Amino acid sequence: MTRIALGGTVLIVITVILSFVQYWFFRYQITDDSILIREGVLKKSQLNIKFERIQAISTEQNVIFRAFDLVTAKFDTAGSAQQEGNLPAIKSALANSLKDRIRAGNKLTDTEEVPQSQSELLLTLKAADMVRIGLSSDRALIFLVLLGPIFESLRNWIGTSVDDSTVLTAMDEPGFTLAGGIGVMVFVVVLLLLFLAAASIIATFLRYQGFQLRAETNALRSTGGALTKHEHAINLGKIQSLVASQNPLLRFFGCFRLQAKQASSGKPGSENQFVIPLCKADQLPMLENRIFSDKLRSFDLRPTSGAFQPIARNYLRSRFILIGLVPALIAISFDFMLLRSLSLTFLAWIPLSALVILTIYRKYGYATSTNGMVLRKGFLGYQTTAFLYRKVQRISITQTYMQERKGLATMRFYLASGSAKLPYVDVHMARQLRDYVLYKIESTHRAWH
């Protein structure tokens, strides 16, 4: 106990010292057009963040900060892999001043009164929504990965503590049956699944409790969180694409998860996005119109919309040959000498791959309009991606040998938030669409960002 107490005391002292050092060497200044941040002890650095580059300002307020009316402000800028800079432990009034300054371009000072922005409540998530988010989230898989080392240690402990004779003796007991053993295994699996679901739901409550989505003059702002209050904002003009995703559970609930993607650096893991964790199907058109104004008013992001056109059926034959038939024949030819007749089991891959390819083909679709387009894809679920033509930075049209013979092509649209692919469409239509998109880009007076 003495060592534990001593270790805890040392840890607290070191934390306090590091906090004082960080505070002493951290300085910031707000100028007419930028925020200057200087920090570092041995290696000093100075960051100059221009207001015009800031896409959004987000705040976090934990329980301790809430008692002193403090927040941590984080700045998202175009092309950055993550928040480019942050101001820790500043007054909430100053954070609100920066939000209004960035949003309206006004030159406010730290002492000026900040006018309250007009906002409209668009979406509120309740306790039942928290349960839906938790059940449909992939957090359960993350928890399972984190529990992996624990399960491995438990397995090793059982292997060293329980010998084979003990297990055989237990199996020879009169009360032991195979059905009973299987029942115990099923009970353990169900218990584990319930634990993972409960952990995911609890994590959802901590992150999104009291979630509200509000629309302001030219931005969206979300707030939520139980212990730590999170506030995120995004300028509507900075949105590159809007992604609506629906996994099997979300399809069962009739809900969607939305991601408004901003410009990123293009590196893996550098995506900047504004997340709406849950919205109902009838709320999707309203949110889409808020983000794209009237540019995509005729569109419906719901994957069951009749506006989507299918891709060419040649996709089925091409993918079936490359993914289904050829791998199965190669596996059979290599393993026939060893497995003989058992190698024929690889033939089961052919109908299985055909079913998968057919499912993917049916979910591919696209819809075009005067100002933008929506792409649809999926396998177990759906994902629809909407973007404006003026946000496109580059378009590529490629053809394989088989596509060229059939007059087909694959289009890829490159945006600052990533790329979107449209495979197996008529090559003449692809070229006309490319030329039209380039025309829309050249004729617009608005910047892509």
N, C-alpha and C positions, 0 to 999 in steps of 0.2 A: 504493500500500500504506500510505503514511504517513497519508493521509486516512481510509482504512478503519480503521486502528488507532486514530486519534484519535476517530473517530465512535463506535467500540465502547467506548472508555474513557469518553467523555462519557455514553453511554447507561447504562453500569454505574454511574457515579457518581450520575446522576440517579435511577436505580432504588433505590440504597442510601439516598439522602437521603429519597426519598418513603416508603420503608419505615419509616425511623426516625420520620418525622413522623407517619405513620399509627399506628405503635405508641404514640407518646408521647401522642397525643390520643384513643386508644381506651381506654375503661373499661367494665367491666360489673360487675353485682352480682346475686347470686342471693338472692332473698328467700323467704319462706314460700310465696308464691302466684304469683310472677312472676319474670321475668328482665328486668333493666334494662340497656340498652345505650346508651352515650353516645359519640358520635364527631363528627368534623368539626373543621376548623381555623378558617376564616373563618366558615363557616356551621355552627353546632353543632346537633346534633339528639339527642333522647333518645327511645328506643323502650322501651315497657313491654309485654312479652308475657306475658299471663296463661297459666299452665299449663293451665287448663281450655280455652283456645282452641287449644292446640297439637294438631294432628292426628297429626303424626309428626315425628320428629327423624332426620335423615340425616347421615351423616358421609362425608368424603372424606379420603384419605391418599395424597399423592403420594410419590415416592421419597425426597425430602429429608425430609419429615415423618416417614416411616417410620423413618429413622435416629435421630430424636430422640424417637420415641414421641409424636408430635403428630398431631392431626386437626383438621379444620374441621367444626364442627357447624352444620347448617342446620335452621331450624324452619319447618314448614309449618303454617299456620293456616287456619281456615275462612274462605272469602271472599277470601283474598289471591290476587293474580294470579301470584305466584311465592313463593319462600322469603321470609318476612317479615323475618327477621333471621338473622344468623349470628355464630358465635364462632370467629374464625380462630386456628389454632395454639394449641389448648388441649390439656392432657394427655388421653390416651385414657381414663385412670381417671375423670376428671371427666366426660367425655362419656358413659361408661357409667353414671355416677351420675345424670346428667340423664335418660338413657333410662329407668332404673328408677324414678326419681322421677315422671316424667310418666306412666309406665305404671301404677304402683301408687298414686300420690298420696301417697307417704311424704315426710316432711320431712327430707331428708338434708342434711348439710353437706359442704363440700368435703373434709373430713378423714375422714369416716366411711367404713368399709369397705362396699363395694357387694356385696350378695349376687348370685351368679350366677343368672340366670333359667333356669328349666327350658325347654328347647326341643326340638322334634322335627324332624328333617331330613325334608323333604317332597320335595325335588327337587334334583337335581344335574345340571348340564350338562357334557357331555364335549366332546372335540375335534370329533367328528363333528357334534355339535349346533351348534358354532360355525360350521361350514361351512354347515349348513342355514339358520341365521339369516342369515348373510352373503349367501347366494344368494337368499333370499326377501325380503331387506330392500330398502327404497327408497333406500338409501344410494348405489347405483349411479347413480341418476338425479341425486342431489345432486352426486356427483363429476362427472357429465357437464355439469351446469350450471356448476360451478366451472371446468371445462376449456374452457368456451365462449370466454372471452377469449383463451386460448392458441391455440385453433383459428382464431379470427378473425385474430390476428396472423400465424399461419403462412400462412393463405390470402393475406393482403396481401403477405407477403414473397415468396411464390411468384409472385403476380401481377406484382410489380415486378422480380423476378429472372429469370423465365422468360418470354420473349416467345412470341407465337403461332407464329412461324416455327420455333422450336425444337421445339414440340409437333408441328407438321405434319411436320417432318423425321423425328422419331422414329416417327411413324405410317407414314411411307413406307418405313421400313427393312424389308428382306425378312423378318426374324424376327418382326415385329409382327403379331399377329392380334387380331381383336375378342374372341375367346374368352380369349386371354391377358390382355387389358386388363381384362375382366370378372373374371377369376380374381384379378388383383392387387387389384381393388377389394374383392372378397369377402374376401380374405386380410386386408386392412387393417381391414375391419369386424369380422371375427372376432377379430383381435388387440386391437382396442379393447374389444370385449365381454369378452374374457378379462382385460384390464387392469382394467376396472371391477369385474368379479366378484372379482378378487384383492384390489383395494383395499377392497371392502366386507367381505370375509372378514377381512382384517388389522384393519380397524377394529372388527369384532365381537370378535376375540380381545382387543384392547386394552381393550374396554369390559366384556366378560362372561367373561373367562377365570376359571375356578374358581368360576363362579356356583353359589350354593347358596341355596335357599329353606327357611326354617325357620318353624315355627309355635310361638308362645309362648302364654302364658295367654290373652291377648285381642288378639294382634297377629300380623302376618306381618312377617318380616324377611329381606331379601335382601342378599347380599354377592357381590362379583365385581369383576374388574379386574386387568389385568396390571401396568401402570406405576402407575396411580392406583387405589387400592382404594376402591370405592364401597360404602357400606352404607346401605340405605333401609329404613324401617319404616313400617307403617301400622296404625292401630288398627282392628280389625274393625268396631267400632261406627261408625266414621267413613265407611265405604264406602257410597256412594250407589248405585252400579250396577256390574255386572261385565260387561265386553264381551269376547267371544271372537271373534277375526277369523281368517279363513283365505283367503289369496289363492291363485291357481292353483298356485304352487310348494309352498305349505304343504299344500294338498290332496294334491298328489303325494306329499309326505313323510308324510302322515297326521298332521300336527301343527297346533297352534293357537298364537296369540299372545294373551295375556290382559292386560287393562287394568282394574284396580280403581280406579274414578274416585271422587275426593273432591269436596267442595264447592268451587266456583270462584266468581269474581266475576261471571261472565257475559260478560266481555269476550273478544273473539277472542284466542286464544293464552294464555288464563289458566287452562286446564285443569290441575288437579292430579291426577296419576294414578300408581299403583303398577304397574309393568310386569313381567310375567313373560314374557320374550322367546320362550320355546318350551316347550310341553308336549305330550305325546303324547295321542292321543284317549282312551286308557284311563285317563289321569291326570286328565282334565278333571272327571269327577264327584267325585273325591276333593277336588280344589281347590275346587270349587263348594260342597261340603258344609262345608269348613273355613271358608269366607267367610260363608255364610248359615246355618251351624249346621244345624238340622233344618227350617228354615222352607221351604226349597225342595227337600227331600230327594227328592221324586218327579219332579223336573225333570231334564232332560238338555240341556245346552247344545249338544250336538253337532247341527249343522243337519239331519242325516239322521234325527233322532228322529221317530218316528211320532206324538208328542204334539202337534205343531204343526197348527193348523187354518188352512186357506187363507182369503184375503180373497175378496170377491165378484168374480165374473167380469166384472161391469160395468166394472171397472178397465181391462180390455183395450180395450173399445170407446171409452171416454172418452179414454184416452191415445193410442190409435191415431188418433183424429180430430184431437186437439190437436197431437200431435207428428209423426205420419206423414202423414196425408192433407192437412190444411190447409196446412202449409209447402210440400209438394210442388206443390200446385195454385197457390199464390201465386208460387212461383219460376218455374213454367212460364208463367203469365200475364204476368209482368213481363219475362221474357227471350225470349218467343216472337218479338217484333218484331225482335230483334237476332240471335238464334241460329237462328230458324226450327226446323227439325227437330231440331237438336242440343239444344234445350231439353227435348225429351222424355226426355233422359237423366235428368232429375230424377225421373222415375217410378221409377227404381231405388231411390230413398229409401224408397218405400212398403213393399216387402217387407223391406228392411233394418231399418227402424224397427219393423215388425211383429215381426221376430225378436227384437230387443232388448227390446221391451215384453213379449213372451211370456216371455222369460228372467227379467226382473225380477219379473213377476207370479208365476211359479212359486216364486221364492225368498222372497216375502213369506209370513209366517206368524206365528201367535201361540199361546201356551199360557198358561192361567190356572190358579191354584190358590187355596187359602184365604188365603195370606199374600203372594203376589206373582205376577209374570208374567214371561214371556220373549217378546221380539219378535225376529223373524228377517227379514233382508233381504239383498240382494246383487245382483251382476251377474256379473262374472268369478269372484268368490269369494263368501264368506258372512260375515255378521256377525250374531251373536246377542247381545242385551242383556237381562240379568236384573236385576230390582230388586224390593224389597219395597214393598208398598202404603204402609206407614207412612212411607216416605221421600218419597212424592209430596207436593209442595207445592200444585200446582194442576192441574186437568184442563180441557181445552177440547174441545167437540164442535162441529164446523162442518159445514155442508152447502152444496154448490153446488146450482144449479138442477136439474141432472140427477140429483144424488144425492138431493135431496128428492123427486123424482118416483118414484125407485126405492126409497125407504125406506132409504137408506144414509147413512153419515156418516163423517167422519174424526176420530179421537181423537188428542189430543196430551197426553202426560204430562210435566209440568214437575217436574224434580228440581233439587236444588242443584248437581248436576254437569252439567246440560244438559237437553235435552228428547228425548223419544222419540215417534215418530209411528206410528200404526196406521191406514192408510187403508182406505176401502171396506169397512166392516163394517155389519151390521144396526143401524139407529138405536136400536131398542128394546133390543138387547143392549148397545149403547154406553151408554145411559142407566142401565141396571141395573148395569153394571160401574162407572160413575162413582159412583152412589149407594153401592155396596158399598165402593169404595175410600175414599170420604169417611167412611163408617161406621167402617172399620178405623182411619183416621187419628184420629177423635174418640175411639174406645174404647181406644186404646193409651196406656199410661203412659210409654212410652219416647220420648225426644226424636228428632227426625228426623236430627240430626247426631250 
